[in-house]
Amino acid sequence: MPHVQKTLSLPRSKYTSLLLISVILSITITTITVYPNPKSVTNPITTSQNSVANNSSDKGELLLGKAIEQELVGDGAHSYTLKLEANQYLNLVVEQKGIDIVATVFSPSGEKVYEVDSPNGTEGPEPIYLISQSSGNYRLEVRSLEKGAKAGKYEAKLVELRASKPTDTDRVAAFKALG
């Protein structure tokens, strides 16, 4: 009996769309690990009034488009307050420069809503994409992944902060799906 091989036939546009989605997800999976909560975040970043750990320290205000570079040691953590309005889109990047960091966002009630530690070691970006569900003071914490790590630097930059659009919802959902 002859062997019959069946192939899946898709219209070219659907095949192209599936291929594009696969490539985007593959690239994203290899560059980021995200643990967001469905509740999200949003506005300018100012110093936090509450330190979480003994070695944590509050840092100055982060303004849209202006980067802040800080040195961090293995047992340290830095906190920033994110004053967000409801339904704002936030794009924040913490660039690692010689230290592997974890960036975490907490809700006004202290609940972890987003955490990122990309598999890029001590160099490269830790991107955060959020849409706030409510207004309030959220907190960004930047800490070393390893307690005994040598000192290194990071640069935190608020890249975008604005009213969210439908396309932002798709972007944030894609990153959440990877977590």
C-alpha positions in Angstrom: 0.0 0.0 0.0 1.5 3.4 -1.0 2.3 5.9 1.7 0.1 9.0 1.5 1.4 12.2 2.9 -1.1 14.9 3.9 -0.2 18.5 4.2 -2.0 21.4 5.9 -3.0 24.0 3.4 -3.6 27.5 4.7 -4.3 30.7 2.7 -1.0 32.6 2.3 -2.2 35.6 4.5 -3.1 33.2 7.4 0.2 31.4 7.0 2.1 34.7 7.0 0.3 35.9 10.1 1.0 32.6 11.9 4.6 32.7 11.0 4.9 36.4 12.1 3.3 35.6 15.5 5.5 32.6 16.0 8.7 34.6 15.3 7.6 37.4 17.6 6.7 35.0 20.4 10.0 33.1 19.9 12.1 36.2 20.1 10.1 37.5 23.1 10.4 34.2 25.0 14.1 34.1 24.6 14.6 37.7 25.8 12.1 38.0 28.7 10.4 36.2 31.5 7.5 38.1 32.9 5.3 37.3 35.9 2.5 40.0 35.7 -0.8 40.0 37.5 -3.9 40.8 35.5 -4.1 44.0 37.6 -1.8 46.5 36.0 -0.2 50.0 36.5 0.6 53.8 35.2 2.5 58.2 35.8 5.7 59.9 36.7 7.9 58.1 39.1 8.9 59.6 42.4 10.6 58.3 45.4 8.8 55.7 47.6 8.2 56.5 51.2 8.3 52.8 52.2 11.5 50.7 52.1 10.9 47.0 51.8 14.2 45.5 52.8 16.9 46.7 55.3 19.2 47.4 52.4 16.6 49.1 50.2 16.8 52.8 49.5 14.4 55.3 48.0 15.7 57.0 44.8 14.9 60.3 43.1 12.1 61.1 40.7 12.1 59.4 37.3 10.7 61.8 34.6 9.4 60.8 31.2 12.3 60.4 28.8 15.0 61.1 31.4 17.2 58.2 32.5 18.6 57.7 36.0 21.7 55.6 36.4 22.4 54.0 39.8 24.9 51.6 41.3 23.5 48.6 43.1 25.2 46.0 45.2 24.2 42.4 45.6 22.2 42.8 48.8 20.7 46.2 47.9 17.4 47.3 46.4 16.1 50.7 45.1 12.5 51.8 45.1 10.6 54.3 43.1 6.9 55.4 43.4 4.8 55.3 40.2 1.9 57.7 40.5 -0.5 56.3 37.9 -4.0 57.3 36.8 -6.5 54.7 35.7 -6.1 53.2 32.2 -2.6 54.6 31.5 -0.1 52.7 29.4 3.4 52.6 30.9 6.6 51.5 29.1 9.5 51.5 31.5 13.0 49.9 30.8 15.6 49.1 33.3 18.9 48.5 31.5 21.4 46.2 33.3 25.1 47.3 33.2 27.2 44.7 35.0 24.6 43.4 37.5 21.7 41.0 36.9 18.6 42.7 38.3 15.0 41.9 38.9 12.4 44.7 38.4 9.2 44.3 40.3 6.1 46.5 40.3 3.8 46.5 43.3 0.2 47.9 43.5 -0.8 50.6 46.0 -1.9 47.8 48.4 1.5 46.1 48.1 0.5 43.3 45.9 3.1 42.2 43.3 1.6 43.0 39.8 4.6 42.6 37.5 8.0 41.1 37.7 10.7 40.8 35.1 14.0 39.0 34.9 15.1 38.5 31.4 17.5 35.6 30.7 20.2 38.1 29.5 22.6 37.9 32.5 24.2 41.1 33.7 23.7 43.2 30.5 20.6 44.2 28.6 17.1 45.4 29.1 14.4 44.5 31.6 11.2 45.9 29.9 8.0 46.6 31.7 4.7 47.1 29.9 1.6 47.9 32.0 -1.9 49.3 31.7 -3.2 50.6 35.1 -6.5 49.3 36.3 -6.9 52.1 38.9 -5.3 55.3 40.1 -2.8 55.3 42.9 0.8 55.0 44.0 2.5 51.9 42.6 6.1 51.0 43.5 8.9 49.9 41.3 11.6 47.9 43.1 15.0 47.2 41.4 17.1 44.6 43.2 19.9 42.2 42.4 19.0 38.7 41.4 21.9 37.3 43.5 22.5 38.5 47.1 26.3 38.1 46.8 26.7 39.9 43.4 29.4 42.4 42.9 28.4 46.0 42.5 27.1 47.0 39.1 25.0 49.7 37.5 21.5 50.0 36.0 19.7 52.7 34.2 16.0 53.2 34.7 14.0 55.1 32.1 10.3 55.9 31.7 10.0 55.5 27.9 6.3 56.1 27.5 3.4 57.2 29.7 0.0 58.0 28.2 -3.6 57.0 27.9 -3.8 53.4 26.8 -4.9 52.4 23.3 -6.5 49.1 22.1 -3.1 48.1 20.6 -1.5 48.5 24.0 -3.8 46.0 25.5 -2.7 43.4 22.9 1.0 44.2 23.6 0.6 43.8 27.4 -1.5 40.6 26.9 1.3 39.1 24.8 3.9 39.7 27.5 1.5 38.3 30.2 0.9 35.2 28.1 4.7 34.5 28.1 4.7 34.5 31.9 
